[in-house]
Amino acid sequence: MKIRSRLARAALVMGGLLVVVLAAIAADAWTALGARADGARRTRMERSPQWKDGHFENPQPLWNDWWGSLSAMFKASPNVGPAEPPPFMSGDRHRFETPPATGLRVTWLGHSTTLIEIDGHRVLTDPIWSERSSPLSWVGPKRWYAPPVALSELPPIDAVVISHDHYDHLDHPTVSAMKDWDTTFVVPLGVGAHLAAWGVPEARIVELDWWEHTRVRGLDITATPARHASGRTGIDKDATLWAGFALHGPEHRAFYSGDTGLFPAMKDIGTRLGPFDVTMIEVGQYHSAWPDWHIGPEQAVLAHRMLQGRVLLPVHWGLFTLAAHGWTEPIERVLAAAAQGNDTVVVPRPGQSIEPGAPSPIERWWPSLPWDTAAQHPIVSTRLE
């Protein structure tokens, strides 16, 4: 009887600990999910031309081959991630003390996170410093290398722009660490609800619809159309808007695509807001079964031309495994496509700073691995007529 009693007490203790652990996990994930927009924020969203039937919509709907997406999981490249961490350039805030000689400098920090120094202003795009792209700290796509520059070692940031609320672009722990910064968060409609729930003061949140702009300390920031989607829970699909951003300083112009498929209005962005000294366009994490979600390498080069870009800096690759292709394939295909049109591409290693006005020759810091060509695995967005 004593043994049974001890076992029963042990089972109760273990059960209680399990409940506590599960509750802690649920609380952590629940906070990371963010918040739904309501009140005046919701009213403004519903006035948007992009808002239809209770959610945001693309002018060109996204096409999906669900069976192809499922089968792709069983045909992944053996090189979806690096065998060892890629080389990166680390540093601290002292490296940013000297202004760029040309007035425009971009530091690629991996995936879609960049620090843009433009005409005396500093802008951070889609910052993610967490170990994983996930609402949980212990599961989900894991980064391949540590952040090249610690969050605490960044110089003062004038604006943080966030393109949409997917986990590899809107990172809860990173935003929470920034909530007391003297910076302005510029986001698409509805995304501000997440930031406010995580402690960012409403006075430092600016929400924009497509083609709307704001001025932050003398720098003009315009939200541009994009072709993508949003959602953090699975049941909040397209409840917030997605966008790219154009940055206009007194002397220079820069463009960041966010996540997007190809769409006709790319040309309108170039006509209305270009030409751009540098375009930062996503090139990785794609598949032919969902060609409208992510633009792919060849279409990224085409978009660069439509945008009237002078120098292309490929982003959205080199940090997380989010698709079945080899990890070096996006940049190999970008360079092949750019060579056909004599386009200028810069490929900094993670953490490296480049000045588009004085681009350096490409240094192949990534390994030579097998990769599928555009002919073998074409990424062609739909509804482009």
C-alpha positions as CSV (number, residue, x, y, z in Angstrom):
1,M,0.0,0.0,0.0
2,K,2.8,2.4,0.8
3,I,4.5,1.8,-2.6
4,R,1.2,2.4,-4.4
5,S,0.6,5.6,-2.4
6,R,4.1,6.8,-3.2
7,L,3.6,6.0,-6.9
8,A,0.3,7.8,-6.9
9,R,1.8,10.9,-5.3
10,A,4.7,10.8,-7.8
11,A,2.2,10.5,-10.6
12,L,0.3,13.5,-9.3
13,V,3.5,15.5,-9.0
14,M,4.6,14.6,-12.5
15,G,1.1,15.3,-13.8
16,G,1.2,18.7,-12.1
17,L,4.6,19.5,-13.6
18,L,3.4,18.5,-17.0
19,V,0.4,20.8,-16.7
20,V,2.7,23.7,-15.6
21,V,5.1,23.1,-18.5
22,L,2.2,22.9,-21.0
23,A,0.7,26.0,-19.6
24,A,4.0,27.9,-19.9
25,I,4.4,26.7,-23.5
26,A,0.9,27.8,-24.3
27,A,1.3,31.2,-22.7
28,D,4.6,31.8,-24.6
29,A,3.0,30.8,-27.9
30,W,-0.2,32.7,-27.2
31,T,1.7,36.0,-26.6
32,A,3.7,35.4,-29.8
33,L,0.5,35.0,-31.8
34,G,-0.1,38.8,-31.4
35,A,-3.6,40.4,-31.4
36,R,-6.5,41.1,-33.8
37,A,-7.2,44.6,-34.8
38,D,-10.3,46.3,-33.4
39,G,-11.8,49.7,-32.9
40,A,-10.5,52.6,-35.0
41,R,-7.7,50.4,-36.4
42,R,-10.3,47.9,-37.7
43,T,-12.4,50.6,-39.1
44,R,-9.5,52.0,-41.1
45,M,-8.6,48.6,-42.4
46,E,-12.2,48.1,-43.7
47,R,-11.9,51.3,-45.7
48,S,-9.0,50.0,-47.6
49,P,-9.5,49.2,-51.3
50,Q,-7.7,45.9,-50.6
51,W,-10.3,44.9,-48.0
52,K,-13.0,42.5,-49.2
53,D,-15.4,40.2,-47.4
54,G,-13.7,40.4,-44.0
55,H,-10.0,40.2,-45.1
56,F,-7.4,41.6,-47.4
57,E,-7.1,40.3,-51.0
58,N,-4.6,40.5,-53.8
59,P,-5.7,42.0,-57.1
60,Q,-4.2,38.8,-58.6
61,P,-5.2,35.8,-56.4
62,L,-2.6,33.3,-55.3
63,W,-2.6,30.0,-57.1
64,N,-1.7,26.8,-55.1
65,D,-1.1,23.2,-56.1
66,W,-1.7,21.5,-52.8
67,W,-0.7,18.1,-54.0
68,G,2.5,19.4,-55.5
69,S,3.2,21.2,-52.2
70,L,2.8,18.0,-50.2
71,S,4.9,15.9,-52.6
72,A,7.7,18.4,-52.6
73,M,8.3,17.6,-48.9
74,F,9.4,14.1,-50.0
75,K,11.6,15.4,-52.9
76,A,13.7,18.0,-51.0
77,S,17.2,18.7,-52.0
78,P,19.8,17.0,-49.8
79,N,21.3,20.5,-49.4
80,V,18.3,22.5,-48.0
81,G,20.6,23.8,-45.3
82,P,24.4,24.2,-45.0
83,A,26.5,21.3,-43.6
84,E,28.3,23.9,-41.4
85,P,27.5,27.6,-40.7
86,P,28.2,29.8,-43.7
87,P,30.9,32.5,-43.1
88,F,29.6,35.8,-41.8
89,M,31.0,39.1,-40.7
90,S,30.4,40.0,-37.1
91,G,30.8,43.4,-35.5
92,D,29.5,46.0,-33.1
93,R,28.1,49.5,-33.3
94,H,31.6,51.1,-33.9
95,R,31.5,49.8,-37.5
96,F,28.6,52.2,-38.2
97,E,30.2,55.3,-36.7
98,T,31.7,56.3,-40.0
99,P,29.0,57.4,-42.5
100,P,28.9,55.7,-45.9
101,A,31.1,57.6,-48.4
102,T,28.4,57.5,-51.0
103,G,25.5,58.3,-48.7
104,L,23.9,54.9,-49.1
105,R,25.0,51.7,-47.4
106,V,23.2,48.4,-46.7
107,T,24.2,45.7,-44.2
108,W,22.6,42.3,-44.9
109,L,22.1,40.5,-41.6
110,G,20.6,37.3,-43.2
111,H,17.2,36.4,-44.6
112,S,15.2,39.7,-45.0
113,T,16.9,41.6,-42.2
114,T,18.9,44.6,-43.5
115,L,20.2,47.8,-42.0
116,I,19.9,50.6,-44.5
117,E,21.8,53.8,-44.0
118,I,20.4,56.3,-46.4
119,D,21.2,60.0,-46.5
120,G,21.9,60.2,-42.8
121,H,19.0,58.0,-41.7
122,R,19.0,54.3,-40.5
123,V,16.2,51.9,-41.3
124,L,15.9,48.3,-40.2
125,T,13.8,45.9,-42.3
126,D,12.0,42.8,-40.9
127,P,14.3,42.3,-38.0
128,I,14.6,38.7,-36.6
129,W,17.2,38.0,-33.9
130,S,15.5,34.9,-32.5
131,E,17.1,31.5,-32.9
132,R,13.9,30.2,-34.6
133,S,11.3,31.5,-36.9
134,S,8.4,30.3,-34.8
135,P,6.0,31.2,-32.1
136,L,7.9,28.7,-29.9
137,S,11.5,28.9,-28.8
138,W,12.1,25.1,-29.0
139,V,10.6,24.1,-32.4
140,G,10.5,25.6,-35.9
141,P,13.0,26.6,-38.5
142,K,16.3,27.3,-36.8
143,R,18.8,29.9,-38.0
144,W,22.1,28.7,-39.4
145,Y,24.3,31.1,-37.6
146,A,24.2,33.7,-34.8
147,P,23.1,37.2,-35.6
148,P,26.2,39.0,-37.1
149,V,25.5,42.1,-35.0
150,A,23.9,41.8,-31.6
151,L,20.7,43.6,-31.2
152,S,22.2,45.7,-28.4
153,E,25.1,46.7,-30.6
154,L,23.0,48.3,-33.4
155,P,23.4,52.0,-33.8
156,P,20.3,54.2,-33.2
157,I,17.6,53.3,-35.6
158,D,15.2,55.9,-37.1
159,A,12.6,53.5,-38.5
160,V,11.8,49.8,-38.4
161,V,9.8,48.7,-41.4
162,I,7.9,45.3,-41.2
163,S,6.5,43.9,-44.4
164,H,3.9,41.5,-43.0
165,D,3.2,39.3,-40.0
166,H,4.6,35.9,-40.9
167,Y,7.1,34.6,-38.3
168,D,10.2,35.0,-40.4
169,H,9.4,38.7,-40.8
170,L,7.6,39.7,-37.6
171,D,9.5,38.3,-34.6
172,H,7.9,38.7,-31.2
173,P,11.0,38.5,-29.0
174,T,12.9,40.9,-31.3
175,V,10.1,43.5,-31.3
176,S,9.7,43.1,-27.5
177,A,13.3,43.9,-27.1
178,M,12.9,47.0,-29.2
179,K,9.7,48.3,-27.6
180,D,11.5,51.0,-25.6
181,W,13.7,52.2,-28.5
182,D,13.3,55.7,-29.7
183,T,12.3,54.5,-33.2
184,T,9.2,54.5,-35.4
185,F,7.7,51.3,-36.5
186,V,6.2,51.5,-40.0
187,V,3.9,48.6,-40.9
188,P,1.0,47.6,-43.2
189,L,-2.5,48.0,-42.0
190,G,-3.4,45.8,-39.0
191,V,0.1,44.8,-38.1
192,G,0.2,47.5,-35.5
193,A,-2.2,45.5,-33.3
194,H,0.5,42.9,-32.8
195,L,3.1,45.6,-31.9
196,A,0.8,47.3,-29.5
197,A,0.0,44.0,-27.8
198,W,3.7,43.5,-27.2
199,G,4.2,46.9,-25.6
200,V,5.2,49.2,-28.4
201,P,3.6,52.6,-27.7
202,E,0.8,53.5,-30.2
203,A,2.5,56.9,-30.7
204,R,5.5,55.1,-32.3
205,I,3.4,52.9,-34.7
206,V,2.6,54.1,-38.2
207,E,0.3,51.9,-40.3
208,L,0.1,52.4,-44.0
209,D,-2.1,51.1,-46.9
210,W,-0.5,50.6,-50.3
211,W,0.7,53.9,-51.8
212,E,0.4,55.7,-48.5
213,H,3.5,57.3,-47.1
214,T,4.9,58.8,-44.0
215,R,8.0,60.9,-43.1
216,V,10.3,59.9,-40.3
217,R,12.9,62.5,-39.4
218,G,13.1,63.7,-42.9
219,L,13.0,60.3,-44.7
220,D,10.0,59.5,-46.8
221,I,8.7,55.9,-46.5
222,T,6.0,54.7,-48.9
223,A,4.2,51.3,-48.5
224,T,4.0,49.7,-51.9
225,P,1.8,46.9,-53.3
226,A,3.0,43.3,-52.9
227,R,1.5,39.9,-53.8
228,H,1.5,37.7,-50.7
229,A,-0.6,36.8,-47.7
230,S,-0.6,37.1,-43.9
231,G,-1.5,35.3,-40.7
232,R,0.0,33.9,-37.5
233,T,-2.6,31.4,-36.2
234,G,-4.0,29.6,-39.2
235,I,-7.5,31.0,-38.6
236,D,-6.5,34.7,-39.2
237,K,-5.6,34.3,-42.8
238,D,-5.1,37.7,-44.5
239,A,-6.5,39.6,-41.5
240,T,-3.6,42.1,-41.9
241,L,-2.1,43.6,-45.0
242,W,1.3,42.9,-46.6
243,A,3.5,45.4,-48.4
244,G,6.9,46.4,-49.7
245,F,8.6,49.8,-48.9
246,A,10.2,52.5,-50.9
247,L,12.6,54.8,-49.0
248,H,13.3,58.3,-50.4
249,G,16.1,60.4,-49.0
250,P,17.3,63.8,-50.4
251,E,19.8,62.0,-52.6
252,H,19.0,58.3,-52.7
253,R,16.2,55.9,-53.2
254,A,16.0,52.3,-52.0
255,F,13.3,49.6,-52.4
256,Y,12.5,46.6,-50.2
257,S,10.1,44.0,-51.7
258,G,9.0,42.1,-48.6
259,D,7.6,38.7,-49.6
260,T,5.8,38.8,-53.0
261,G,5.0,37.0,-56.2
262,L,5.4,38.9,-59.4
263,F,2.6,41.2,-60.3
264,P,2.0,43.9,-63.0
265,A,2.0,46.8,-60.6
266,M,5.8,46.3,-60.1
267,K,6.1,48.5,-63.1
268,D,3.9,51.1,-61.6
269,I,6.1,51.2,-58.5
270,G,9.1,51.8,-60.7
271,T,7.4,54.6,-62.6
272,R,5.9,56.4,-59.6
273,L,8.7,56.0,-57.1
274,G,11.8,54.9,-59.0
275,P,14.4,54.8,-60.2
276,F,16.0,53.1,-57.2
277,D,19.7,53.1,-56.4
278,V,19.3,49.6,-54.8
279,T,16.5,47.1,-54.8
280,M,16.3,44.5,-52.0
281,I,14.1,41.7,-53.5
282,E,13.4,38.3,-52.0
283,V,14.9,35.5,-54.1
284,G,14.6,32.3,-52.0
285,Q,12.1,30.0,-50.4
286,Y,10.1,29.1,-53.5
287,H,8.5,26.2,-55.3
288,S,6.6,25.8,-58.6
289,A,3.6,24.5,-56.6
290,W,3.1,28.0,-55.1
291,P,4.7,30.4,-57.6
292,D,2.6,33.4,-56.5
293,W,3.7,33.4,-52.9
294,H,7.5,34.0,-53.5
295,I,8.8,35.5,-56.6
296,G,11.8,33.2,-57.3
297,P,15.3,34.1,-58.6
298,E,14.6,34.8,-62.3
299,Q,11.4,36.8,-61.6
300,A,13.3,38.8,-58.9
301,V,15.7,40.0,-61.6
302,L,12.8,40.8,-63.9
303,A,11.1,42.8,-61.0
304,H,14.4,44.6,-60.5
305,R,14.2,45.8,-64.1
306,M,10.5,46.7,-63.8
307,L,11.3,48.8,-60.7
308,Q,14.0,50.6,-62.5
309,G,16.7,49.4,-60.1
310,R,20.4,50.1,-60.6
311,V,21.8,47.5,-58.1
312,L,20.1,44.3,-56.9
313,L,20.8,43.0,-53.4
314,P,19.1,39.6,-53.1
315,V,17.4,38.9,-49.7
316,H,15.1,36.2,-48.2
317,W,17.8,33.5,-48.4
318,G,20.8,32.3,-46.5
319,L,19.5,31.9,-42.9
320,F,16.4,29.5,-42.7
321,T,15.3,26.4,-44.4
322,L,11.7,27.3,-45.5
323,A,11.5,25.4,-48.9
324,A,12.7,22.2,-50.6
325,H,15.4,23.7,-52.8
326,G,19.1,23.7,-52.1
327,W,20.2,26.6,-50.0
328,T,22.7,28.0,-52.5
329,E,20.3,27.6,-55.5
330,P,18.6,31.0,-55.2
331,I,21.8,33.0,-55.5
332,E,23.2,30.8,-58.3
333,R,20.0,31.3,-60.3
334,V,19.9,35.1,-59.7
335,L,23.5,35.4,-61.0
336,A,22.7,33.3,-64.0
337,A,19.6,35.4,-64.8
338,A,21.4,38.7,-64.2
339,A,24.2,37.8,-66.5
340,Q,21.8,37.5,-69.4
341,G,20.8,41.1,-69.0
342,N,24.0,42.6,-67.7
343,D,22.3,43.5,-64.4
344,T,24.4,44.6,-61.4
345,V,24.0,42.3,-58.4
346,V,25.8,42.5,-55.1
347,V,26.1,39.4,-52.8
348,P,27.4,40.4,-49.4
349,R,28.1,37.6,-47.0
350,P,25.9,37.8,-43.9
351,G,26.9,40.8,-41.8
352,Q,28.8,42.5,-44.6
353,S,28.1,46.1,-45.5
354,I,28.0,47.3,-49.2
355,E,27.6,50.6,-50.9
356,P,25.5,50.3,-54.0
357,G,27.1,53.4,-55.4
358,A,30.5,51.7,-55.4
359,P,29.7,47.9,-55.7
360,S,32.5,45.5,-55.2
361,P,33.2,42.4,-57.3
362,I,31.2,39.4,-56.3
363,E,33.1,37.1,-53.8
364,R,31.7,33.6,-53.9
365,W,31.6,32.9,-50.2
366,W,29.0,30.1,-50.5
367,P,30.0,26.5,-51.5
368,S,29.6,25.0,-55.0
369,L,26.7,22.6,-54.6
370,P,24.3,21.0,-57.2
371,W,21.3,23.2,-58.0
372,D,18.2,23.1,-60.3
373,T,18.2,25.6,-63.1
374,A,15.2,27.7,-64.2
375,A,14.5,25.2,-66.9
376,Q,14.5,22.3,-64.4
377,H,12.3,24.1,-61.8
378,P,10.6,27.1,-63.3
379,I,9.0,29.7,-61.0
380,V,6.4,31.5,-63.1
381,S,3.7,33.6,-61.3
382,T,0.2,33.3,-62.6
383,R,-2.2,36.0,-63.9
384,L,0.4,38.3,-65.3
385,E,-1.5,39.1,-68.5
